[in-house]
């Protein structure tokens, strides 16, 4: 019974109304409940952590929202405290909205509407009555008979309310809105994209946390509903089996309605309740929905199916399937014997119950090149009493079937039987073998298909050496004239070799095809080049390097980066063809006083480019060189773990000193900038047993630079 409120008269009327509806539907039919657990899990509601699950449907004018709590207790809390909807505008006309705009769609929490407002909808739709009973009813018992092995027993009343309410809400969007589990946002704007967050409005002191749900939506996501896919029919004796694909559109349609017509124009719904998938299936497994309808024989009927979304929208109709039921011929021929009087003639004998003679017009013998067909009639109009016939014109391979031709137009074929004359002639070797290898080592082979009718397939052979024995790759003959192989590309063999053999159904092998040679892709980049030294002059910056040691290098590429540019990026300044004598390049396109970084790479014949060398950093001279530094020394002190550098210069206008450093064979890079008042520097950032190269350069106040002076210190 439904709990009474203050308005005793009105509530009493609604109580009676709901009781009648629920009685009529046998508490929404217990068989539905057996389908719920898989359905709810598939919709994403069945999770251990209490949370709100949300889906959205985008239209040009509005966005429709549907949500549900995923546990019975969270569902009860949602009904008690209601739901709050917050909308975030994350982008507008393709540009991000920063900061993100937030709007409370609901000023107060959405709660189930008062009981009085449910009456009209509950009378029109049983699903609304079920939701109202689940929310307001004092009792909500679901009972069923049957053995424990095939009936799921539910003892917890809250779980019963929760389960049935969610199922009913899937079938009626308007009822979901009345329950506070759905909302239509009509305030959307073109070009805007939104994130909706929906949460249960529990008080802060609540000890039962419920995670909020969210969904991304926009008017731009609106699209027309698709037709149901794969709708097909099998018309049999007094019935028709209809089926269609469920998986491909399960994110769009939650259930379906089936319609039937006798004239092909006026269709009426066949199923009383929507049809949906009642099982949770492994990911990727294809599922079809089935419906069996009883029909009278020899009368044409037309069927179509329509999908229903969780938002109550009905999609377009599928293709129409038409046909009629026919009385089944209960007797089937069976080929009993095959005899070959000559290499071109076969005599076929079959069995067929004599009681079936009155039901047929006769027999036909049909032939095909394979068991699947297509079959062609080669002997027709065989009298119903005959059980033997001959056919002349055998080929290398033949499949025969005997077909009983029913008087009502039905046909009953026997199982196929193979007939092969003696055959010792092998098929021709495959021709036009081609292939390609991608960079991951996947090899795609293809050749011209053989035309022999008794062909069994092909065997594939491979070798790393054209003069060595070829290894067979296929365990049994493959049917297609293509093959995919996988090889290791990063090894010493530059080529891989293939041959193909054809085999017929008598296991006669052909000669091997012509050998196919495939060049492996080069997947190993060359070793990098290394900068050796550099000098600066008024002509520019001269770079010297050691070439890459890889044999397939075709060129070296020098890149430069302007360190003073607002947009610091590497740019290619030159690509030099590989030449053992080309190891020096002068960059004359520099601006005086600007600092530059250089790096060099090697490129091989397949376009692979090595990793870049270490950066070389220097500054283009502004004017003529200043006077050279007269003395530059370095002393290692392992006790105090330092290297002390000292120097002397004759300049009276020194601005600063530039200290460069390198470890081992690495190129020099700028290490420190020292004030002109100093004539020494102590380096403590050291590693034991390392040879350090230091260089110093004087920069005068007018930008004039001295020659670089180098020393080596072993620490």
N, C-alpha and C positions, 0 to 999 in steps of 0.2 A: 504494500500500500504506500501511497505518497503521503509524506508528512504534511499535516494541515498547518496553514498560516493563520493570520488574523481574520481574513475574509472567509468565514466558515462556509457560507453558501456557495461561493465560487469554487473554492477548493474541493468541496464535496462533488460538484459536477465534474471537475477535471479528474478527480480520483476515479470516478466511474468510467469516464471516457478512456483513461489510460488502462484500466484493468481490462476493459473489453478488447482494446487493441493488442495488449500483451497476451491475453488469452487466445486471441485469434491467431497470433503468430507463434504460439507455444514458446513464449519467452525467446522470441527471435530465432527459434529453431535451434535446438542443441547441436545439430550437425554443423552449424556455422562455427561453433566454438572449436571444434576439432581442427579447423583451418587457421585459427587465429594466431597461434604461437609462431608458426612459420611466417605468416603475413606480417605480423608486427615486427619480428626480427628483421625481415627484409626491408621494412620501411625505416629501420634504424632506431626503433624505440626501445628494444630490449637490451639494456646495458646495465652493469652493476652500479656505476656511479650515477646518482640522481642528477638529471639534467633536463633541459628543455631542448627538443629537436624541432628544427624549423625548415620549411620549404617555401618557395615563392613561385608565383606565376606572373610573368611580365606581360602587360598589355600596353598599347599606345597611350591610353588615358589613365590607367591605374595599375597598381601592383597588388596582387592578392597574396595574402600570407596565411599559412596554416602551421600550427604548432601543436605539440603534445608533450606532456611530461612522460618520462620513460619508465617510471616505477609507480606502483599503486599509491604509495605514500606521497610521492611528489605530486601525483595527479590530485590527490585529496587536498594537499596544501594549495595547489593552484586554484582549485574550486573555492577554497576558503578565503584566500587572500587576493586572488585575482592576478592578472598579468599586466606588466608595464612594457610599452613599446617605445624604444628610442631609435631615431633614425639619424645616421651620419652621412652627410654629403661629402663624398671622397673625391669626386672629380666633376668638372663642369666644362663642357665643350672640348674634351680631350686634355684639359690641364688639371693638375692636382689642386685641390682646394686646401690651402694651408693658412691658418690652422683649419683642421676639419670642422665643419659646421655640424652642430648637434641640435636635434629637435626632439622634444618629448611628444610623440604622436598622441599618446593618451595622457590627459591631465589627471585622471584617476584610474585606478586599476580596473581592467576588464574582468567582470564577474559574470557567472551564469545569470541570464535574465530571469525575472520573477516567473513563478510557475504559471501564472495566468497567461503570459505571452506565448506559451508553448502550445496552446490548445489547437489553433488552426493548423499549424504545421504538423503536429503529431497526428491529427486526424487524416491528413493527406499522405503522410509517409511514416511507415513503421519505424524507420531509423530514428526520427525525431522522438518518437514515443520511448524508444529504448534509452536514448540519452537522458530524457527527462526522468525516467524511472531510475536510472543509475545515479543521477545527481540528487533527486528529491525523495525517492521512495524509501520507506522505512525498512522494507525487506527486498532482497534481490537474490532469490534462490534459483539456482539452475540445477535441475536433477535429470538423470538419464539412467536407463537400464543398460544391460549389456555386460560382457565379461571385462574384468580389469585389464586384460591383454589388449583390447582394442578401443577402450574408451578412456579418455583423459579425465580424471576426477579432480574437481576444484572444490576445496573446502573453505577457503578464505573468501568471505563475502566481498571485502574491499577489492580483492583481485578480480572477482567476477564483475563488479561494477566497472572497474578500470578497463578490463579487456573488452567487454561488450560495448562500452562507450566509445573507445577508440575505433573499433570496427564500424560502428554505426556512423561515426563522424566522417570516416573515409567515403561513405556513400551519400552524404548529404552536407554540402558546404554551408547552406543556410542554417542548418541545425548546429553546425560547428560554430558559426558566428553567434547564435543565441547562447551557446554554452561558454562563450568567451575564449574559444580556441582558434578563432580565425578573424581576420580583419582585412578591409580593403582600403588602401591608401590612395585617395583620389587627388592628393595635393602634389603629385610629382610634376616635374618640369622636363621638357625635351632637353637632351644633351647632358643630363645629370645622372650620375651613378651613385647608388646608395648602399650603405651597410646597415641592415636592421638588426637590432639586438632586442631579444625578448627575455624577460626574467619574471620569476614569481615574486610578487610584492610581499615577501615575508618580512616580519619586523626584524630589526637589527639583533634583538636578543634571541632569535630563533636558533635552536641547537641542531637543526636539520638543514645542512647546506644543499642548495640546488643550483647547479651550474646554469648560467644563462646560455641561450642559443643564439645563433647569428646566421644571416644569409645575405648574399650579395645580389642586388637586382637593379634593373634599369629598364626604362621604356625601350631602349635600344635592343634589349634581349628578346623583345616580342617576336614570336614567329607562329605561323599557322600550324594547327594540329595536324599530324600526319595520318595517313590511312593505315589501318591495321595491315600487317605484313603476313604473307604466306598463307592466306586463307584458301583452304582446299576442301574437297568433299569426296567421299566414297559412297556411292549409292549402291545398296545391296537389296536383299529380299525384305521388303516392308520396312526398311529403315535407311537412314543416311548418317554416316559418321562425318562430322565437321571438325576441322582443327585449324589452328593458326598459331603463329609464333608469339610467344610471350616475352622472351628475354630482350629482344631488340628494342622494344618500346616500354620496358618496365619502369623507366624513369619518367615516362609521360603518362601512361595509363595504369591505373590501379585495378580496374575491373572492366568488363565488357558486357554488352547486351547483344543478343542474337535476334535477327529479324527474318521472317519468312513471308513469301508471297506466292499466290497461285497464278497470278497473271504477269508477274515481273514488274508491276508498277506500284501496286498498293502493298506495303510491307507492314506486318504486325510483329510486335515483340513476342518471342517464343519463351524465353526464360523468365520465371517469376522474380528471381533475385539475381543481381549481377554475378557474372562468372569471374573468378579470379584464381590465381595460383595458390594451391593449398599446401605446397611443400617448399621448404628451404633447400635449394639445390647448390651443389658445389660451384664455385666461381668458374665461369667460362662454359658450363654445361648448357646446352640448348634445351629449352622447355617449350612444349606446345600445349595449348589448352584444347580440350576436346568436349564435344557435345553430341550426344546420340539422340536423334529424333525419329519417332515412329511415323511412317507415312504409308498410305495405301499404294499398292503396285500399279504400274502402268499409268501414272498421272504425274505430270511435270510440276516440280516445285522449284522455287528460287530462294536462295539464302544470301544474307550479307551480315556483317558484324560491325559494331561501332565501339570505340573505346570511350571510357569515362575517366576523367582526371580526378585527382583528389580534391579539386576545386569545383566539382560538379559539372564541368564542361563536357559535352558530348562531341567527339571528333567526327570527321567525315566517314562515310561508309566505305567498307572495303570493296574489292571487286565482287561481283555477283556470281555465285556458283549455282548452276542449274542442272537438273537431272530428274530421273524417275526410278523408283524401285522396280525390280523385275524378279520373277520367281527364279530361284536358283536351280540349275541343273545338278541334281544330286549324284550323278555318275560321271566318272573321269576315266578317260582312256589311259592305258599303261602299255608302253612299248615292251614287248616280251622277248622278241628275237630280231636279229639283223643278220642277213646273209648276203655275201658278195659273189654272185655268179661270175662277174667279170670285174676288171679294174674300174669300170665306169658305171656299173649297175649295182643297186642295192635292193634287196627284197626285205620289206619291213612287215612284221606281224605284231599285232597289239591285242590287248584284252579289254573288254568292255561289257558290263553287265547287260544281259539280254533284256532285263526289265526296262532299260533306258532306251531301247530302240524306238518305242512309240513316242518318245519325247524329242527326238532329233530328226533333222532332215538328211543327215549323213555325216561323212567325215571329210577332212582335208589333211593332206600331208604338207608341212611347211618346212623350209630349209633356211639356214643362216650360216654365216662364216664363223660365228662365235656363239657361246651359250646365251649371251644377253640379247642377241638379235641385232638388227631387225630381221624378222622372219618373212620369207616370201612363199606364197602358195605355189607348190610345184605339181601337186596332184589334187584335183578337185572333184566334187560330185561323186564321192565314193558312197555307195548305198549303205543304209543303216545296218544291214545284216552282215556286211563284209568285215573281215578282220585281217586283211592282207592286201598289200599293194606294192608295185615296183616303181623305181625311179632310175632313169638313165641320165647321166651327165654329172657324175661325181667330180668334185675338185679335190685338191690335196687335203683339205679338211672340211668336214660337213657336220652340222648339227641339225637333227630332225626332231620335229614334234608332231604328234597326231592330235587333231582338234575335232571334238564333237560339236556339231553345229546345231544348237537348240532351236526348236520351232518358234520360241518367243524372242529370238534374236540373241540369246545368250550363247557364249562359247566356253567350252571346257578343254583347255589344252593339256596334253600329257607333259611329264617332265622331259627336258631335252635329252637326246641320246646322240653321242658322237659316232661318226662313221669315217674311218680313214683308210684309204687304200694303202698298199705297201709303198713306203717312201724312204729312199736312201739318198735323195738329192739334197745337199746342204743349201742354205740360203746364200745370197750374194753378200760379200763383205760390205759393211757400211761405208758410205762415201760422204764427202763434203764435211769432214770433221773440223770444227772450229771451236775456239774457246777463248777465255779471258780470265785474268787473275786480278782481283782488287787488292787494295793495300792491306787488308786484314788477312790475306791468304786464302780467301774463298775463290775456288775455281768453278767457272760455269762452262760446261761442255755441251755441244749440240751438234747433231749430224742429221743427214737426210734419212727419213724413216724408210725402212725396207717395205716392199709391197707384197711380200709373200703372205698368203692367207693363213698359213700354219705357223707363222712366226711366234715363238714363245717369248723372246725378249733379247736383251743385249747384255754382254759382259764387258766390264771396263778394266783396262790394264794401265799401269803406271810404272815409270822408272825414272831414277835420277841420272842415269847414264844411258845414252842411246845404244851403246854396244853391250850393255848388261841385260840380264833376264828381266822381263817385265812382270810385275807383281799384280795378280788379279785382286781388284778392290771389291767386287760384288760377290756376295755369298751365293745368290741365286740370280737368274736373269731378271733385269728390270724391264718394265713394260714401255716406259716413255723413251723418246729419242733425245733425252736431255739427262744430264747428270751433274750433281753438285759435289765437289770434293773440297777438302781443306788441307792446306799444306803449311809448313813453316817457311816464312819468307826471309827470316833473318838467319840464314846459314850460308855456307860457302858455295852452294850450287846456284849458278846464274840462271839455269833453265830447268824445266820439268817436261817430261815426255809422256804422251798418252797414245793408246791404241784401243780400238773397239771391235768386238766380235759379235756377230748375230747367231742366234740359236733357234732352231725350229722345235715344234712340239714333239718330234721324235728324237730330240737331243742331237740332231746333226749340226755340228758347228761350222760356221763359215771361216774363211781365211781372215786374218787380222786386217784391219783397215790400214791405210797409210798412216805413218807416224805423225803426230801433231807435236810441234815444239812450241812451248810457251815460255816467254822470258819473264822471270820473276820481277816484281816491282822492287826498286831500290828503296829500302826503308831505313837505311842507316845514314844519318847526316855525316858530312865530312868533319874531320878534326879541325879545330879553329886555328887561324893564324895568330901570331903573337907579336905585339909591338916590341921592337928592340930598343929604339931610341928616337929622339926628335931634336931638332934645332930650330931656332927662330932667327929670322933675318928680315931685312926690309923687303925682301921678295915674298915673304910669307912664312908659313910653318911647314917645315920639311919633316915627313914621317918616314921611318924605316921599320921594317917588320921582317919576321921569318914566315915563309909561306906555309900553308897547310901541308901536312904530310900525306894526306889521302890521295890515291892515284887517280880518282875520277873527278878531281876538282877542275873546273873550267874557268873560274874567275874568282877574284877577291873584290869585296865591296867595302868601301870606306864610308862610315856614317859620321856625321858631325852634329853637335848640339851646342847652340848658343846659350851660354849660361846666364847672360844678362837679358835675354829676351823675356817679354811678359809671358809668352807661351813657350815654355821649354819643351822641345820635342826633338827627336832624332830625325835627321833628314839625310838621304843618300846623296853624297857629293860626287862619287865616281864609282864605276864598276870596271875593273882592269882585267883583261883576259889573262889566263894563267900563263906565266912566263917566269922561268927560273931566274931570269935577269931583272925582272920587274919587281923590285922589293923596296923602292923608294918613290915617294910622291910628295910634291910640294903643293900645299893648299895656298894659292895666292889670292883667293877670293875671301879675304878676311879684313876686318876693320881694325885699325890700330887701337890698341888699348883694350880690346874686347877679350873676354876669356872664353875658351872653347874646350869641349870634351870630344874625344875621338874614340871610335871603336871600329874593329874590322872583323868581317866574317868571310868564310869561304863557301862557294856554291858549286855543287856537282852537276853532272850532265842531266840528272832527272829533276833538277830544280830545288833539291834539298839544300838548305842553308844551315851552316854550322852555328853553334852558339857564339855570341859575340865575345871578342877578347876583352881583357880588362880595360877599363877606361883610362885614357891618357888625357890629362888636363893641363892646358898651358894658356898663356896670354900672348896675343899678337903684339909685337913691339910698337911703341908709339913713334919713336924717333931713332936716331943713331944710338948705338950702344953706349952706355956710360962706361967709365973707367972700370976695368975688371977688379974683382976682389983680389987683394994681394996675398991673403993667407986664409986658409980654411982647414981646420984640424978637428979630429974627433977622438976622444979617449974613453975607453970602456972601464967602468969600475964595478966589478961583480960583487964586491963586499957590500956596497951601498945600492946595488942594482940600478945603475944608471949609465948613460952615455952623455958626456959633456962635449958640446960643440962650441968652438971659438973661432972667430974670424976677424979680419982687419980689412978696411977699405979706405981708399984715399979721397973719396968724394966728400965735399963740404955741403952738398944739397940732398943728402939721402933722406927719403921719405919712409921707407920700410924695407925689410928683408923678407924674402919668400923662401921658406924652408921646404924642400921636397924630400920624400922618403920612399924607399922600396924595401920589401923583404925578399931575400933570395934573388931569384931571377925575374921577379915581377917588375913591371914598368914603374917609373917614378910617378908619384902623384903629389899634389900640393898637400903639405902636412901642417905647417904652421905659418902664420904671418907675425913677424917680430918688429917692434918699434925700432926706429932708426937709432935711438939712444943706446940700445943694447948691442953688445958684441959677443954674446954667448947665449946658449940655450941648453937646458938639461932635459933629456928624454928619459922617462921612466916607464913608458908603455912598451915593455920589451919581453922577448921570449928567449930563454937560454939556448945556446948553441945555434944562433941565427946570425947570418951575415946581413947587415943593414947597409944600404947605399943611401947616402945623404947628398943633397945638392942645395946650393944657396944661390940666390939671385938678388941683386940690388935694384931697387926701384927708386929713382929720384923724384923730386917734387913735381917736375914737369912731365913725368910719365916715362922718362928714358929708362931703359932696362939694361942691366949688365949682362955679360955672358954668364952662363950657368957654370958653376964650379962644383965638381963631384968628389966625394971621398967614400971609401968603404971601411966599415968598422965591424969587427967580429966580436959578438957578445957571448 
